[in-house]
Amino acid sequence: MNHLHSSILALALLTGSAVAQDSYYKNPDALFSKRPDPTAPISHVERFGPVGIAIDLMQPAFTMRIKEIEEGSPAEAAGLKPAMIIHSINGETLADIDPRIQLGNLITKAEAADGRIVMMVSDKAGADPRELTVQIPTFGTYSKTWPLDCPKSEKIVRNYAAYLKAGGMQKFAMGHLFLLSTGDESDLEYVRQWARSRPKKRGGFHTWNAGLGNIALCEYYLRTGDEAVLPAIQAVADVIAEAENSGGWGNKAPMGNLNYGGGGGHLNAGGVHAATMLVLAKECGAKVDDETLIRVIRHFYRWAGRGNISYGNNKPEGSYTDNGKNGGLAFIMSAAASLTPDGENSAYAKARDISALFSFPSTSFMLHGHTGGGIGEIFRSAAMSLLHEKRPELYRDFMDQRRWHYELSRRYDGSFGILAGQRYDNESWGAGYALSYTMPRKHLRLAGAPSKFAKPFQLPKQVWGTAEDDDFVSIEAIAYPDGSRPDFSRDTLATGGGLALVRMSAGEMTDEQLNKYIRHPVIITRTSFSGQILKRGPELISQLLNDKDARLRRLALDTLAPKRNPDPSKVAPQHVARALEMLKDPEESLFVKEAALRLVGIAPIETLVAQVGVILPYLEHEEWWLQHSALVALTAVIADKRVYREVLPAIGAMLERNHLYNVTAPLRWGQIPENLRKADPEVAALARQELKQAYDAYVSYQHELPKVEQRVDTGMRESIASTITLLPGGYDMLYEIGKQRYPEATVPFAEIFLKADSEQFSPKLRQGVLDYRKELLLPAYLKKHQEALAKEALSIEPRRGKAAMEG
């Protein structure tokens, strides 16, 4: 599904009951996607901030019922009980606006006054209401610049610091990171004790513990220069560097299964923090191999400004929901910008800013994510703080519009949760969310704090791609032909939030509006207008393909050739010709070329045959995104008798040296397997020969950890083996390969053969597999399930069944 389709689907889901919602909400256009549906039988507000209750929202919308009472809370002290009906709070009933926002505003107003939360409650529906008063602390009002220069924010920060230092719960040392971020010297001593207690030697590897759990350790050193913690930093850096593979890490381990996370064995939600820790450790003076460090930075840099960091080792994803990975990317790039002497003039600083900017439009889709979305709010909010000086008006609206969520996430004991963050809504993960109040203070190196203890290291000025790729990491809007630029720096969530943009892209737009919004600095926003571009016809697309800004060229290509379900009828000959020019241009952006390959792949077959020589070199490109797209582009000609002698050997050569699972995904599913199954015998014979050569000549993956080597090599060999079986006669060839490689195995690649349709085997192979099943598998199965089979036999024919099993 491309960006446009996913956006429209999201809009449809959000407005499916729009007519009914209009009867409750004064403004039918929600700011946040999870606004409670007034037609639903029941919704929940999991925490009414420091009051200490959870609330059910019931019919008629929205009747409030107490769901839970937090032990020790002001609500408990006031005598509130579960199942009580709340008729009003401080004279207000829920009406007209998002009830979560209204409840958050009630907290804000009460803390600015006398702290009294006066509720009219009854023990059950229909009973007479009575008044109960909950007393919460008074903090005063938020300043216009909150959380900076704000007495209320300072009280919240000091209360939370006291909670942490009293032994409050925290996850992955984020509480220590918070204490460092306050800038208060009284918090530093507590962190010092923790930092000096960190182990000087480490055994095993856990991605989250090693990465996120030790960022505070580096921040402590860069703040204090305390050399006592350097051995602990080195120990962490060593295990992170040792576990790294292809630039990333798995979940709680160096690598998952190769098909994990959409392919590749990585989990980038945890990996982003391991990368940040490694860069910070280098700045602390730890010995980190230069090649490893640059490989990691390059790996993650590629995603900056080009979409969402993927779940695993994949191409950029396209939606406003990223589960916090783009925010994490902003901090990798912040660390890299601090490390390199080029600093704020570096590509890393730009990559930091564009990754942070994603926080603004994406906040409309807060609390979305495969694990509940709560973790996303930690890094979305913290990352947006990185732009509080460069984009002050965006930052101001971001904070003001989300204030309700910060208020409701705070707990009565001074700690934080993450309201509606599901498994992350607890005091442990809430430590990260509290950084929303302190990150702009710039006491952390990641937030821009200076450090006289930092050891600079010169990173490559162009770590990935060509100079044209730098366009994608700019937070500036794309220029009009006259050189002027639209201004998005004063947007509000009502006009520039993700929901507002989705609604705009799905409605009627003037040419002037479209011409503005396709110049938005955030790629997800630009691509959401692909449908509007198509409506204007091929002339506009041709203009975009020839624009001097690579971002518009990529937009045109994504419009014509989305990753899923492209429509070749929309592609004109001049579009294909322009894409071919891009592929021949050594200075063209790599990210543009990745999409150009996809476009050429849906060109007429005659064009593909004539231009196959332009595509083939990309099978050997150092960037696997281009290798993959080149393979996709060759789909229609992989078995074409006019070019197969060029195509198949090139694919075979790529397979010999490939160690990335997702590069060869098109060989495992999609149209390529079907084309190979239908191949002419002459084509199939060469394909079998090239694949056998690739299997036999496969170059093993080199890694410090044998288990990583084994997982990669086994997975990649099995991938080649599976591809061989797609061909006519492929199973018999695979059997021959297996007998040569594993001569002691009765049936090599047994799992493949046992799952296969035996009708595709030769008679000899079919008999061999049948004998294997009879001689090895059947006796083993009977032995393992003897008791159950005996009972079944007796139930069918007791005497004969018993005799048969005993015999």
N, C-alpha and C positions, 0 to 999 in steps of 0.2 A: 504494500500500500504506500503510495507516495505521500508527500507532506500535505498536499491539498486534500486528498481523499481522507486521510486520518483526521485532518482538522475539521472537515465537514461532518465526519462521523461523530467526532467529539461534540460538535455543536448540536447535532441531531439528538444525541443522548441527553445533553444538558437541557434542551428545550422541548423535550418530548411532551411534557405536560404544561406547556407555556400558557395555554388559555387558563387552566386552573390556577397556575401560579400568579397570573396577572391579578386574580381576585384577592390575593393576599399581599403581594409585593407591589409597592407604589411604583418602583422602577423594575420593569420586567427583565432588564439586562443585568445579570449578576456580575459582580466584580470577581467572584471566586467560584470555581466550578463545582465545589461540593456544598453549595448553599442548600440547606435543608428543603426538601420538597414538601410543600404544605398539603399535598394530596396523599402523602405516605401515611400509613396507619401509625407509625411511630418512628421517630428519629432520636438521636442522642447528642447531648453536649456532655462530654466525658468529665469535664471539670469546670466548675464555676469559680475558677481562679482560687484566691486565698480563702474563700468562704468555706471550701471543703466539701462540696456536694457534687454529685453527677445528676444531670437532669434528663428525664425523658420528655420529648416533645410529642404530644398526642393530639388527637382530634377532639373537638374542632381546633383547627390550627390557630395558634400553637398553644395548647393547654400544657402547663408545666406540672410534672410529677417528679418527686424526688426519687432517684434511682438508687443512689448509694450515699452514705455518709462516711467521710474519712475520719478514722479514729484519732482523737486528740485535736480535732479541728475546731474553729470557732462555731461552725454549724452544730457540731455535737454539743458544745458547751451551751448553746442557745436552746437546745431541746428539740431540734429538728429530727425527724424520723423518716426512714424510707417509706415510700408509698404516699406520703403527704402530697396533697395538691397545693400548688403555689398559685394564688389568684393574682398577686401583683408583687412587684419588688420596688420599693421606694416610690410607690404610687404609679408605676408603669406596668402595663401589660404588654406582651409581645405583639407587635403590629408593624406592618409596612416594610420593614427592612430585614435583612438577614438576622435571625435571632441570636446567632453567635456574636455578631457585631454589637447588637443592642446589649447583650449581657456583658460583653467586654467594656462597653461604654459606661455601664452602671458601676463597674469596679473602678474605672478611672475617676468618675465623679465622686464616688464615696471616699476614695483615698485622698481626694483633693479637699474634702470637707471634714466631716467628723468621724468617718469610718463606719457609720451606721448603715447596715443593710436591713431595712425594715420589710418584712414579708408578711403578707396576709395569707395564711395557710389554713387548710382544713384536713382532718384526718382521712377523709374520703370524699369522693365526688358527691355533691349535693348537700354536704354538711355545712353548717355555718362557719364562716372563716373567722379566725382570730389572729391577733398580731403577735409575731415573734421577731425579736431584733438580734441580728448577728453583728458582733463588733469585730471589725478588722482594723489593722494599724492604719494610721494616717501618714501618707507620704508626701502630700502636697501635689502640685500640678506638674505636668510635663512642660518643660520649656519648649520654645519654638525650634530649638536646635537639638532637642533630645536625640540620642542619649548623651550628647556632649553638652557641657555647661548646664547641667540639669540636676538640681538637688534631689528630685524624686528618683531619677536614674541612679544617682550616687547611693541613695539609701537602699535601693534594690540590690545594687552591686555589693555593698557592705554586708547586707543581711545574708546574701548568698555566700560571700567569702567566710563569714562566721559559721555558716552551716557546714561548709566544706572542712574548715579547720577543726570543727568539732567531730569530724569523722564521717561526714556525709557521704553517701554513695556516689560513685562516679565510674565511668567506663573508659578504659584505654587512656587513663591519666588526663582526660580532658578537663577535669577539675583543676589539676595543676596548671594546665595551659591557661585556664580562666584566671587563676590567681596571678600568674605572670602577666596577664593582659591588663590587670587593674592598674598597674604602675605604683601600687601602694607598697612601701618598703616593709610594712608589717606582714604582708603576705609572703614575702620572699623567704623568710626564715623557714616557714612551713615547707615550701617547695625545696629549699636547700636540703632539709633532712631527707626528703623523699629521693632527691636526685643522687645524693651520696650513698644511698642504700641500694641503688640499682646494681644488678649483678655484673661483675667484670667478665664473666664467661657465660655463654649461652649455649644451650643444647636444643636442637630441634628448631622448627620454624613455624610460625603462625602469622599469616599476612597482617591481620589486624593488630595483633599484639606488637609485632616488630615495627610496623609503620606508625599507625595512629597512636599506639601506646607509648611512643618514645619521642614524638615531636617536641613535647615539653622539655625533655632532657636537653635537646639541642638548643632550644630557646633559652633555657636556664644558663647554659654555658655562654651563649652569645650575649647574654645580659650581664653576666658576672665575671666571665673568664676563669671560673673555678676549675682548675686543671684536675682536681680530684675525680671529676666525672668523665674525663676523656677516655679512660679504659672502657667504661660502660658504653659510651657512644661508639667506640671502635668495635666492640663486640656485636652491637646491633647492626652496624654497617656491614660487618663481615657476613652475618647470616643473610641479610637482605641481598647483598651482592652475589653470594653463593647461590641463592635460590632463584635469582632472576633468570628468565628464559625468554628470548625473543622480545625483550624490553618490558615484560610484565611478570605477573605472579598469579597463582591460582587463589582459591578461597581456603584460607587456613593452611595452605600447603604451597610448595613451589609451583605445582601444576596439577590441574584436575584432569579428568579424562579428556581426550582430544575433541570429543563431541560436546563438551560442557560449555555452557555460556554462549550458545550459538556457534560453537566451534573454536578450537584453539587452546582450551584448557585454562584460560585466564578468567579472573573475576576483577574487573576494573574498579568496582566500588571500593574494594579494599586496596587494590594495587596502586591507586592514585596516592594514597597516604604513605605507602612504602616508598614510592618514588620521591615524595616530598622529604621524607626522613633521610633518604640517601643523599639528596642534594644538600640538605642542611648539615648532615654529618661531614660532607666534603668541606663546607664552609667553616666548620669547627676545627678542621685540620686533620680529620680522620683519613686514613689511607684508603682511598676508594679508587679502584682501577679506572683510569681515564676513559678507556674504550667502553667499559660497562656503563659508566655514568652518562656518557654522551648517547649511547644506544638507548638508555632508558628515557632521557629527555627527548630525544628525537621521536621515539615511539609515541609518547603522549602529546608532544607538540603538534603532531599531524592533525589531531582532532580540534585544535583551537580554531574557532571561527568557522569550522567546516561541518558543524552539526553536533549531535550529542556523542560523548564518549560511549562506545558500545558496551554492552554487558560483558562480552568476552573480547577476544582478539578478532575484531571484525571491522567493517567499514563504518563510517559515521551513521548514527541513527537520526531519524527526523521526526521530532515531536517536541512539545513543550514540557514533557515529563522526562526527567533524566535521573531521578533518584539521588541527586546530589553530586553526581560524578563531574559535571561541568564546574561546579563550585570547587570541588577537590582539585580539578585541573588548574583553576586560577591560582591555587596555592603552590602547586608544583612550579608554575611559571613565575610566581612571585619569588620563590626561593632561588630559581635560576637567575632571575634578574638581579637579585642581591649578590649572588655568587660571582657573576661575570663583571669585569671592570667597566663594561659598557653600560651597565645599570639601566637607568630609565631610557636610555637611547637604544636599547637592545630590542631585538625581535621578541625576546622573552617577556619584556614589560608589556609590549603590545598584546602578546598572547594572553597574558594575565588579565588585561583589561577587557578584551573581547569575551573571554570566558566568564568574567564577572558580570558583564553586561547582560548576559543571558538570564541572570537572576530576575531582571525587571519584568520582561514580558511573561516569563514562565511562572511568576508567582501567582498568576491567575489560576494556575493548575496546581496549587500547593496541595500537599498531602496525597499526591498520586505516586504510586511506585509499587513494584511487585512485592515488596516486603512491608507495605503500608505507607510509605512516603515520608515517615517521620524523619528518617535520617537525611532525606533531601532537604528538609527545612533547616537543619544545622548548617549545611554548607552553602545553601542558597542565600541565607541571611548573612552569614559571615562574609561570603564573597562580595555581596552587594556593598558591604562596608568599604571595600577596597576602592570604590568609586565615589566616596562621599565628597571628595574634593574636585574630581574631574567632572562628575555629573551630579552636582549638588541637588538640583531640582528633582531628578529621577530618584535619588536616594531619599530625599525628603518625603516624596509621595509614597515610595515603597514602605518606609517606616510608619508613616501616619496611617496608611491604609491597612497595615498588618498589626497595628497596635493592639487591636482586640485579641489577636492570637497570642501575643506576648503576655497580655494581662491574664487570659484564661489558662495559660500554660504555667503560670507561677503558682506555687503551693503555699499553704498557710505557714509552713515551717521555714520559709525563705528559699526553698529549693525550687528547681524547675522540672517540669515534664515537657512533653511536646504534644499539646492537645490534639487528639484524634490521630496521633502518630502510630497507633496500634502497638506493636511490640516495642517500639522506641519511646512510648509515652510513659516514662518512668524517671525517677531521680537520677538514675545511672547515665542514660543518654542525654538527659536534660542538661547536663553540665556543658555539653557542646552548644546547646541552644542559647545558653546564657551569654555566650560570646557576642551575641547581637548587641549587647549593651556596652561592650568594652573594646571590640575590635577597632572602632574608629579612633580610639585613643592613641593608637600607633605605638604601643609599648612592646609589641611582638615584632620580631624580625620579619615574619610573614606579612605583617601589616605595614611594613616600611620603617620600622625603628632602626636607627643607626647602631652599629656595633664596632667598637674599637678592637674587638677580639676576633673579628672575622678574617678568614684567610681567602683572598680572592683567587679565582681560577678563570682563565680565559676560555669561555665556551665558543664554539663556532658561531660566526656572525650569521651564517646561513645554515642552520642546522638541518633543514629539510626543504626540498623543492628548489625552485628557481626564484629569482627576484620577483617574478609575477605572482608567486604564491603569497608574498607579503601583503597583498591586497586583502586577503581573507582575515588577517589579524588586526585590521584597523577598526576602531570604534567610530570612525567618521563615516557619515553617510556617503553614498556613491554620488559623484558629481553629475550634474546635468551636462548636456553638450556645451553649454556656455561657460562651464566651470563653476557655477554656483552649486550649492548643496542644500537639500532640504534639511530642516532642523528637527531632529527627534529628541533633543536634549531636554525639552520642556514638556514631554509627554506626561500624562497621568495614566493610572491604571484604567480609568474610564475610557481613555482614548487610545492608549498604546499598550495595554495589557493583552495577554494572549487571547483571552476571550473576546475582547473588543475587536482584535485583528481577525480572528476567525469569523466573527459575524460580518465584518466588512468584506472579507474575501468571498463569502458566500452570497453576498447581496449584489445590488446594482452599483457599479462604480463608474465615475467619469474617467475619461482618459487622463485628465490631470491628476486625479487621485491615484490611479494605477501607476502613473509615471513617477509619483512620489514614493509610494510604498515599496515598489520593487527596488528602491535605493536604500532600504533600511539596512543598518549594519549587521543585524542578526539574520543568519542564513535561514533559520526556520521560518521567520516572518516573510522573507523574500519569496521562498519557495511556496508558501501557502497561497500565493497569488498566481500560480501556474495556470489554473483554470481560466482566470481572467485574461492572461496573456494569450492563451489559445483562442479565445473568443475574438481577439483582434486580428487573427490571421497571420500568415507567414511573413508579411513585411516587417511587423514589429519584432518578430523572432530574429529575422536577418539583421535588424539594427542592433539587437542585443548581442548577437554572435560576433559582431564587429566592434563592440564597444572596447575602449582602451582599458576599462577596469575588468579584471579577471572575474570578479564576483558576478557581473552581469552576463559574461560569456558562459559561466557555469550555470547560471539560472536558465538561460535559453536552452542549454543542453539537457538540464534536468526536466524542463518542461516538455521537450520532445521525446526524451528517452528516460522516463522515470525507472527506478530500479525494478518495479513490478508492473506487469501488464502494459508495456509501451504499445502505442498505436502507430504502426508504420505509415498509415494513410495520412498522418499529420506532417510527415517529413517530406520536404521538397528537395529536389536535386541540389539546389544551391546550399541547403543546410548540410547535406552530406559532404559536398565539396569543401565547405568551410571547416567541417570537423577534420577532414583529411589534411587540410592545411595546418591545423593545430597540431596534429600528430607528427607532422614533418618538421615543425618548428622547435628547435632545441631550447629556445628561450621561453616557450609557453609553460604556463603553470601546470604542475603535475596533477593538481586536483581538477583542473579543466580537462586535461588529457584523459583522466579516468572516465569522465562522463562522455568525452568525445569517442572513446572506444565503444561505449555502450550504444551511442548513436550510429556509428558506422556498422555495428553489428545488426541493426535492423534495416540496413539499406537493401536495395534490390540485389538479388543473388549475383547478377552479372557484375555489379559494382564491386561486390565483395571478392569475387574471383579475380577481378582485375587489380584490386588493391590489397590482396592478401600479404604482399611483401611489406606493406606499411605496418600491418598489425603484428606480424611474427616477431620482430625484435622486442616487442613489449613483453613477450613471454619470458625474456631474460632480464627484465628490468629489476633494479634493486628494490623497488617499492612493490610489495606484493599486491596492493590495491590495483595497480596497473596490470600485473600479471593475471590476476583474476578476471579483470574486465576484458583483457585480450583473449582469454580463453572463452569467455562468453561471446565475444564478437566473432569467434571462429565457429560458432555452433552450426550455422547453416552450411558451412563448406568443409566441415571436418571429414565428411565422407564423399565429398565431391570428386569425381574422377579426374577433373581438370587440375586440381591443386593438392590432392591428398598426399602426393609424394613430397611436397614441401611442408604441409601442415603436420602430419603425424610424426615425422622425425623430430620436429621442433618441440612438440608436446612431450615426446619421450625424453628428450634432453632435459627439459624443465623438470620432469618427474624425478630424474636421477639425483638432483641436488635440492629438491624442495623439502623443507621441514615444517611447513605451515599448513595445517589441515584445511583451512578455508580457501587456500589458493585453488585447490582442485575440487572444490564443492561442485562445480558444473559437471564434472565427470561422474558424480555419484547420483545426481538427480537432475531433473529438467529434461530438456530436449536432446542434449548430447547423447545420453545413454540410448534414447530411442533411435537416433540417427545411426549410432554404431550397430544396434541390433539389426537394422535394415540394410546394413552396408553390403555393397557388391562383394562377392567372394575375394576378388583381387584386393580390394580395399581392406577387407577384414583380415586377410593374410598379413598385410603390412602392419596393420594395427596390432595384431597379436605379436608380431616380431618386435615392434618398437616397445611395446609394454613389457615383454619378456626381458628385453635388453635393459629397460629402466629398472625392473625389479632386480635383475642380476647385478647391475652396476650401481645400484643405489648407494649414495655416499652417506655414511652414518653421521648422525648429529653428535657434535662434540659439546659436552657439558661436564661441569665439575661433579654433579650428582649422578651416579649411575642410574638411579631410578627415573630421572628425567630423560636421560639418553634412551633408556629402554622403552619408556612410554612413547616417546616421539618416534623412534625407529620402528617399533612394533606397529604403531598406528599408521605410519606412512606406508610401510610395506603392505599392510592389510588393505589400505586404500587402493594401492596399485593392483593388488590381487583381485579386489572386488571389481575394479574396472575391467580387468581381463575377462571376467565372467560375463560381461555384457555382450561380448562378441560371439558370433557363431563359432562353435568349437572352442570357446574360451575355457569352459570347465575342464575339458580334457588337457588343454595346454597348462592350466593351473595345476592340475594333478601331476603332470610331468615335472613342472618346476618344483613342486613340493617334494616329490620323491628324490629329486637331486639335492635339494637343500636339507631335507629332513628324512634321510634314508631309513631311519629306524621307525618312523611313524607308519602305522598301518594305513591310515588315511590322513595325509597332511591337510591342513586347513579344514579340519573336520567340521568346525562350526559353519563354515561357508557351505560345504557340501550337504550337511544335514538339513539346512534351512532351504536349500535350493529345490526347484522343480526337477525331478530326475528325468523328465522327458527331454531335458536339454543335454543329458549325458549321452555319450556313446554307449553301446551295449556293454562293452568291457568295463567302463567306468561305473555304469549303473549296477552291474553285478558286484563290483568291488565294494561299493558303498553299501549295497544290500547285505553282503557278507559281514561287513563291519558292524552293521546294526544287529545282525543275528548273533555273531560270535562274541561281541564285547558289550554292546549296549543292552541287548535284551536280557542276558543273564544278570547283569548288574542291576537292571531295573527290577527284575523279579526278586532278587535277593533283598533289595532295599524295601520293597513294598509287599513282601511275602505275606505278612499278617493280614493286610487289607485285602489282598487278592484272594486269600483263603476264605475270608468272610464273604466276599462277593461270590466266589464259586459255590460255597455252601448254600447261599441264598438262592442260587439258580437251580442246582441239582445236588442236594446235600451229600449223598453217598459217593457219587462219581467225582464230585468236586473235591471231597476230602481225600479220596484215594489218589487222585491226580496230584494234589499238592504234596502228599506224603511221599509219593513215588518220585 
